[in-house]
Each structure stands twice: as C-alpha cells, then as structure tokens.
Amino acid sequence: MKNYTFEEFQTVLTEKVQAKLDEKITVRINDVTKNNGVVLKGMTFFGQGEVISPTIYLEPYYEAYKEGCEWSEIVGRIVDTFRIGTKDEIFDIQSFINFKEAKEHIAFKVVNYEKNKKLLEQIPHKKFLDLAVVYYYLVNHSELDNATILIYNNHLETWGITADELDEIARDNTPHLLNADLRSITEVLSELLSRKNIDTDFLDEELCEEEENGGMYVLSNKTKIFGAAVMLYSEVLKKFAEKKQTDLFILPSSVHEVIIIPKTEGMEWKKLQEMVIEVNATQVEDIEILSDSVYCYSREKDELIPAWEVA
C-alpha cells in the first residue's frame, strides 16, 4: 500500500467516496476552524447547491489509514455516516430553522476568549472572566452521537431574536438538557479502572482519607461533552461550597470538565495554576484546552472570581 501524505489521502478519499454516492451529490473538502483556532479538514456533501449532511472530519480517518485500515472500510464508514446524517427521521433541518422547535435544543458552553477571538466575531457570545459563553443546538440522537450545531449571528437574524434572548433561553435549557455530574476523583478513577478490569481496592484507603481532608472532585455533565459549562449553573457550586463550608478552587482541565478543590488553609493558588499550565501543555489536546487560569467560587460573593482575588 502506498504511503499517502494527508493531502494525497484527501484527494484519493474524495474520489472513492464520490464513486459510492448518487451523481447528484457532490463531495468537497473544506478547512473548518474549530475551538481555539484549530483548523481541521472537513468533508461536506452538497446536493442541488445545498449542504445536506453534517461535516465529517478526516483527521481520524487518516490516522486509521496510517495504522493499516483498508480503503474499503474507511470509505464505508464515511458513506454510512453520511447516510445516517441525512435520514429525515434522524434530523430534519427544518427543526433547526423553525425557532419554535429549535429553542428547546439550545444550550451554552464555555471556550477560551483570547484563543477564539476571530470566531467570536461571527457568533453571539458573552465574555466571562477570560472565557466566552457561546451557544449551540444540541442534536439529541444516539446515531449522531449528540452532534451539535454552533449558533452564528446569522442564525439569530433567521430566528428574529436578540443575543440576550438567546442567552436567557440557553441558561434555562442547559441544566435540564445536560444535568450536572459532580463526583470525587475516587469515583472517577474507580469507574475508569473498572472498565479496564483493573482491581480498584488499592484506591480506597488513601483516596478516601484525602477526601476527608478536602479532596478533589470532577464537575461535568452527564454526557461529558462541554461539561465545563456546569460551573455556571446557578446552584451547583453554591450547594457544594455550603456542604464543604469553604470556598472552592476551580481548575479548568478542559472544555469538557473542571476540577474542584475545596479551599483549605495554606493552599496556594499559584501552585494550582502551575499544575493547570503543565497539564494543558502536556496532556490536553489543543482543541480541548479551556484556560490556564484558576478560578475561585467565593461563598461571600456567591460568584466565580479569579483565584488571585481571594488568595
């Protein structure tokens, strides 16, 4: 098998996918700017001049190709994904265009403000600390793996609503569409190791003792997608801080979750920030980084503030 470059792979793949589809459908490759300015190659399908399917990103398929996956399997996966995405009963684009239907599926997430400045010019958003609250349409269907559609300024024009109205809808919807999930590190590690059939008994004594002294907790939502936004749910941090009777340090581990550490005497926010910076630089993919900052939930102010303000 010839070792194609990524550019060559895109050309050959387009030809092979095109050959499997109806002649009325045209396949194109486009650059798609994602979170934090990361640019991916997306395959899009057009029919009679209109986009008729979700974008399929090609980077994972190229990795599969390099690992020896056959062309027939790669092409088959893409064609199957396209056909699933265009089934009328799976997702009707009119349900997105019609605001009365769409409003029930609108949610918010948080992204890094500076890393997304160019994108933010095109989408409704609200600045929060060094983050931006942005909005999306949640396609709730298992076959589409909870696909999402980012909401742009032109969508507001189509719907005839303002950015403030969009924000209000999203803040009402999101806690109900994406329930908060707050668990200790012990629970998270135990679940992860159990999936791999690794004995978890060694976790219990040491980590349970750590939790009694404050511990670390993972906050996300039930889907684990864009779960860092849960820190903006009105009651989650407040109730947990009341339970622990202390302020809370919030470490943004990715766009999908944050780490919560109950504040104890002598705890230094700068050391926590050093840890966040190190993890972001070595462990988190660029597209999933949220921030290098550390935040604090202040019980006195009942709000999230920069950690240095309470240190």
C-alpha positions as CSV (number, residue, x, y, z in Angstrom):
1,M,0.0,0.0,0.0
2,K,1.3,3.4,-0.9
3,N,2.0,5.8,1.9
4,Y,0.0,8.8,1.0
5,T,0.5,12.2,2.6
6,F,-2.5,13.8,4.2
7,E,-3.1,15.9,1.1
8,E,-2.9,12.9,-1.2
9,F,-5.1,10.9,1.1
10,Q,-7.8,13.6,0.9
11,T,-7.8,13.6,-2.9
12,V,-8.0,9.8,-3.2
13,L,-10.6,9.5,-0.5
14,T,-12.8,12.2,-2.2
15,E,-12.7,10.2,-5.4
16,K,-13.5,6.9,-3.7
17,V,-16.4,8.4,-1.7
18,Q,-17.8,10.3,-4.7
19,A,-17.9,7.0,-6.6
20,K,-20.1,5.4,-4.0
21,L,-22.8,8.2,-4.0
22,D,-25.6,9.3,-6.2
23,E,-24.3,11.5,-9.0
24,K,-26.5,14.4,-7.8
25,I,-24.4,14.6,-4.7
26,T,-21.0,16.4,-4.8
27,V,-18.2,15.9,-2.2
28,R,-16.0,18.7,-1.2
29,I,-13.1,19.2,1.3
30,N,-13.0,22.4,3.3
31,D,-11.0,23.9,6.1
32,V,-13.1,24.2,9.3
33,T,-12.0,26.3,12.2
34,K,-12.8,24.7,15.5
35,N,-12.3,25.6,19.1
36,N,-9.1,27.6,19.9
37,G,-8.4,28.3,16.3
38,V,-7.6,24.6,15.5
39,V,-8.2,24.0,11.7
40,L,-9.5,20.6,10.6
41,K,-10.2,19.2,7.2
42,G,-13.9,18.5,6.7
43,M,-15.7,16.5,4.1
44,T,-19.0,18.1,3.2
45,F,-21.8,16.7,0.9
46,F,-23.8,19.0,-1.4
47,G,-27.0,18.3,-3.3
48,Q,-28.5,20.8,-5.7
49,G,-26.3,23.5,-4.2
50,E,-27.2,22.9,-0.6
51,V,-25.3,21.3,2.3
52,I,-27.2,18.2,3.1
53,S,-25.2,16.5,5.8
54,P,-23.0,17.1,8.8
55,T,-19.3,17.8,8.2
56,I,-17.1,14.7,8.5
57,Y,-13.6,15.4,9.8
58,L,-10.9,13.5,8.1
59,E,-8.0,13.5,10.6
60,P,-9.2,10.4,12.4
61,Y,-9.7,8.5,9.1
62,Y,-6.1,9.4,8.1
63,E,-4.8,8.0,11.4
64,A,-6.8,4.8,10.7
65,Y,-5.3,4.7,7.2
66,K,-1.7,5.0,8.6
67,E,-2.4,2.2,11.0
68,G,-3.3,-0.1,8.1
69,C,-7.1,0.3,7.8
70,E,-8.3,-0.8,4.3
71,W,-9.7,1.8,1.9
72,S,-12.9,-0.1,1.7
73,E,-13.5,0.1,5.4
74,I,-12.7,3.9,5.6
75,V,-14.9,4.7,2.6
76,G,-17.7,2.5,4.1
77,R,-17.6,4.3,7.4
78,I,-17.8,7.7,5.8
79,V,-20.7,6.8,3.5
80,D,-22.6,5.2,6.4
81,T,-22.1,8.3,8.5
82,F,-23.3,10.5,5.6
83,R,-26.4,8.3,5.1
84,I,-27.3,8.2,8.8
85,G,-26.9,12.0,9.0
86,T,-29.3,12.6,6.1
87,K,-32.1,10.3,7.2
88,D,-35.2,12.5,7.6
89,E,-36.2,10.7,10.7
90,I,-32.8,11.3,12.3
91,F,-32.5,15.0,11.8
92,D,-34.8,17.3,10.0
93,I,-33.1,20.6,9.2
94,Q,-36.4,22.4,9.5
95,S,-36.4,21.6,13.2
96,F,-33.3,23.9,13.4
97,I,-34.6,26.6,11.1
98,N,-38.0,26.8,12.9
99,F,-37.3,28.7,16.1
100,K,-40.3,27.3,18.0
101,E,-38.8,23.9,17.6
102,A,-35.2,24.9,17.8
103,K,-35.4,26.8,21.1
104,E,-35.9,23.6,23.1
105,H,-32.5,22.3,22.0
106,I,-30.4,25.5,22.6
107,A,-27.6,25.2,25.1
108,F,-24.4,27.0,26.1
109,K,-20.8,26.1,26.6
110,V,-17.6,27.9,27.6
111,V,-14.5,28.5,25.5
112,N,-11.3,30.5,25.8
113,Y,-11.9,34.1,24.9
114,E,-8.4,35.1,23.5
115,K,-7.9,31.8,21.6
116,N,-11.3,32.2,19.8
117,K,-11.3,36.0,19.1
118,K,-11.7,35.6,15.3
119,L,-14.6,33.1,15.7
120,L,-16.3,35.2,18.3
121,E,-16.7,38.0,15.7
122,Q,-19.1,35.7,13.9
123,I,-21.1,34.2,16.8
124,P,-23.2,35.5,19.7
125,H,-21.3,35.4,23.0
126,K,-20.9,36.8,26.4
127,K,-17.5,37.4,28.0
128,F,-17.0,35.8,31.4
129,L,-13.6,36.2,33.2
130,D,-11.1,35.0,30.5
131,L,-13.8,32.8,28.9
132,A,-16.6,33.3,26.5
133,V,-20.1,31.8,26.8
134,V,-21.2,30.6,23.4
135,Y,-24.3,28.8,22.2
136,Y,-25.2,25.7,20.2
137,Y,-28.0,23.5,19.1
138,L,-27.9,20.0,20.6
139,V,-28.9,17.2,18.2
140,N,-30.2,14.7,20.7
141,H,-29.9,11.4,18.8
142,S,-27.8,8.4,19.6
143,E,-27.0,7.6,16.0
144,L,-25.5,11.1,15.6
145,D,-23.6,10.8,18.9
146,N,-25.1,14.0,20.3
147,A,-23.9,16.1,17.4
148,T,-24.1,19.9,17.8
149,I,-24.5,23.0,15.6
150,L,-22.7,26.1,16.7
151,I,-25.1,29.2,16.6
152,Y,-23.9,32.1,14.4
153,N,-25.1,35.7,14.2
154,N,-27.0,35.0,11.0
155,H,-29.0,32.3,12.8
156,L,-30.3,35.0,15.2
157,E,-31.4,37.0,12.2
158,T,-33.2,34.0,10.8
159,W,-34.9,33.3,14.1
160,G,-35.7,37.0,14.8
161,I,-34.2,37.1,18.3
162,T,-31.5,39.0,20.1
163,A,-28.3,37.7,21.7
164,D,-29.7,38.5,25.2
165,E,-32.8,36.4,24.4
166,L,-30.6,33.5,23.2
167,D,-28.6,33.7,26.4
168,E,-31.7,33.5,28.6
169,I,-33.0,30.5,26.7
170,A,-29.7,28.7,26.9
171,R,-29.3,29.3,30.6
172,D,-32.8,28.0,31.2
173,N,-32.3,24.9,29.0
174,T,-28.8,23.7,29.6
175,P,-29.1,22.5,33.2
176,H,-32.1,20.4,32.2
177,L,-30.7,19.1,28.8
178,L,-27.3,18.4,30.3
179,N,-27.6,17.5,34.0
180,A,-24.7,18.3,36.3
181,D,-22.4,15.4,37.3
182,L,-20.2,16.0,40.4
183,R,-18.0,13.1,41.6
184,S,-14.9,12.6,43.6
185,I,-11.6,11.7,42.0
186,T,-12.0,8.3,43.7
187,E,-15.3,7.6,41.9
188,V,-13.9,8.7,38.6
189,L,-10.8,6.6,38.8
190,S,-12.7,3.6,40.1
191,E,-15.0,3.7,37.2
192,L,-12.2,4.2,34.7
193,L,-10.2,1.3,36.1
194,S,-13.2,-1.0,36.4
195,R,-13.9,-0.6,32.7
196,K,-10.4,-1.9,32.1
197,N,-10.9,-4.8,34.6
198,I,-8.2,-3.4,37.0
199,D,-8.6,-4.0,40.7
200,T,-9.6,-0.8,42.5
201,D,-9.1,-1.9,46.1
202,F,-5.8,0.0,46.4
203,L,-7.6,3.3,45.8
204,D,-10.0,3.2,48.7
205,E,-8.0,3.8,51.9
206,E,-5.6,6.5,50.6
207,L,-8.1,8.5,48.5
208,C,-10.9,8.3,51.0
209,E,-8.6,9.8,53.6
210,E,-7.7,12.5,51.1
211,E,-11.3,13.3,50.5
212,E,-11.9,13.7,54.2
213,N,-9.2,16.4,54.2
214,G,-10.8,18.2,51.2
215,G,-10.1,16.1,48.2
216,M,-10.5,16.7,44.5
217,Y,-13.8,16.5,42.6
218,V,-14.6,16.3,38.9
219,L,-17.5,18.5,37.7
220,S,-19.0,17.9,34.2
221,N,-22.4,16.9,32.8
222,K,-23.9,13.5,32.2
223,T,-22.7,13.4,28.6
224,K,-19.2,14.5,29.4
225,I,-19.4,16.9,26.4
226,F,-18.8,20.6,27.0
227,G,-19.2,19.9,30.7
228,A,-17.0,22.8,31.9
229,A,-20.1,24.9,31.4
230,V,-21.7,23.3,34.5
231,M,-19.6,25.6,36.7
232,L,-22.0,28.4,35.5
233,Y,-25.2,26.5,36.6
234,S,-26.7,28.8,39.3
235,E,-26.8,26.4,42.3
236,V,-24.2,23.7,41.8
237,L,-21.1,25.4,43.2
238,K,-23.1,27.2,45.9
239,K,-24.6,24.0,47.3
240,F,-21.2,22.2,47.2
241,A,-19.4,25.1,48.9
242,E,-22.1,25.1,51.6
243,K,-21.7,21.4,52.1
244,K,-17.9,21.8,52.4
245,Q,-18.2,25.0,54.4
246,T,-15.4,26.7,52.4
247,D,-14.6,28.5,49.2
248,L,-13.8,26.3,46.1
249,F,-10.9,26.5,43.7
250,I,-11.9,25.7,40.2
251,L,-9.3,24.2,37.8
252,P,-10.3,24.2,34.1
253,S,-9.0,20.8,33.0
254,S,-10.7,21.0,29.5
255,V,-13.8,22.3,27.8
256,H,-15.5,19.1,29.0
257,E,-14.9,19.2,32.7
258,V,-13.3,21.2,35.6
259,I,-11.6,20.0,38.8
260,I,-12.9,21.4,42.1
261,I,-10.7,21.6,45.2
262,P,-12.2,22.8,48.5
263,K,-10.0,25.7,49.7
264,T,-8.0,24.9,52.8
265,E,-5.7,27.0,54.9
266,G,-2.3,27.4,53.3
267,M,-3.4,26.3,49.9
268,E,-1.6,28.4,47.2
269,W,-3.5,29.2,44.0
270,K,-0.2,29.8,42.1
271,K,0.8,26.2,42.6
272,L,-2.6,25.1,41.3
273,Q,-2.1,27.3,38.3
274,E,1.3,25.8,37.6
275,M,-0.3,22.4,37.6
276,V,-3.0,23.6,35.2
277,I,-0.5,25.1,32.8
278,E,1.6,21.9,32.9
279,V,-1.3,19.6,32.2
280,N,-2.6,21.8,29.4
281,A,0.9,21.9,27.8
282,T,1.5,18.1,28.0
283,Q,-1.8,16.2,28.4
284,V,-4.7,18.2,26.8
285,E,-5.3,18.4,23.0
286,D,-5.2,22.0,21.7
287,I,-8.8,21.8,20.6
288,E,-9.9,20.9,24.1
289,I,-8.0,23.4,26.2
290,L,-10.2,25.8,28.2
291,S,-7.8,28.1,30.1
292,D,-4.5,28.3,32.1
293,S,-6.3,30.3,34.8
294,V,-7.5,29.1,38.2
295,Y,-10.9,30.4,39.4
296,C,-12.5,30.5,42.9
297,Y,-16.1,30.3,43.9
298,S,-16.5,32.8,46.7
299,R,-19.2,31.9,49.3
300,E,-19.3,35.5,50.5
301,K,-19.9,36.9,47.0
302,D,-21.7,33.9,45.6
303,E,-19.9,34.1,42.4
304,L,-16.9,32.8,40.4
305,I,-13.9,35.2,40.5
306,P,-10.2,35.0,39.6
307,A,-8.3,32.9,42.2
308,W,-5.9,35.8,43.0
309,E,-8.7,37.9,44.3
310,V,-9.2,35.7,47.3
311,A,-5.7,34.4,47.8
